[in-house]
Amino acid sequence: MASNGPIAILAGSGQLPIQLLKHLEQTGRDYRVLAFRGFAAPELRRRAHASADLLDLKTIMRVLDGWQPKAVALVGAVRRPGFSALLGAYSLLRNRQEVKEVIARGDDQVLRGAVMLLEERGHKVVGAHELAPGLVAPQDLRGALVPGEDDRQAIAVGLDLLNSLSAFDIGQAAIVAREHVLAIEGPEGTDRMLRRVMRLRQSWFGLRRRKEGGVLIKAAKRGQDLRVDMPTIGPKTLVEAAQAGLSGIAIGMGSTFVLEQEETLRTADRLGLFLVSVELPWMEADHG
């Protein structure tokens, strides 16, 4: 690690890596991008300084050794490969039994294993929220609309649910209507979960009957390392929520990225949805 080196961005899919690069450019920070093939968006691939397959750890480490970065950030979504592929890749650099134990524990442990590998090679791993704190949901994030009584009840139920599910490492989001859980996020991600609820609410003729209410609650898990896989929403999330017939979205303050924040709030207002940030009691317990 070089104290005056660039910031190395290991980039997956989504808009977060692109938004982070824009912030680094605006603040005059030097950076290098390694794009993961099959994940990074075309715009990002055009701007990347190098590319590699997700499991090509030898190439990734060789590129980082050449860059001598000041810090490394893992940014953007990736789909988890199969167990055998992960085991084979990680075993190039770590004890096989130790790798097997890490992978068997779930996605969070796999991500922590990636951080551990980088740190063992002398790299400082930082989160995108540390590089661009302005992308994170502030305490006072509010659209023009506010949650009603049923929505506040749903938010409370959703937060309790996500807190309880943290130990099982199965997702960062849920959709709740009053006290009824409509969906829990799995490996498919938030957008596909919202589409699943939309399909459940369709009439026999394929048309949604009316706005039926409910809230998307999205938050970091208890004990989550915010340097990797931090929850993210953007304008597209609001569009998907509206199509699913929801009343609004509640996200964890200080621990959720809001991409294009002004446009996201305008989209919420235009579609008649509320968007609020809420306090996560377990985050205070975890961090102080």
Order of alpha helices (4+ residues) and beta strands (2+ residues): beta-alpha-beta-alpha-beta-alpha-beta-alpha-alpha-alpha-alpha-alpha-beta-beta-alpha-beta-beta-alpha-beta-beta-alpha-beta-alpha
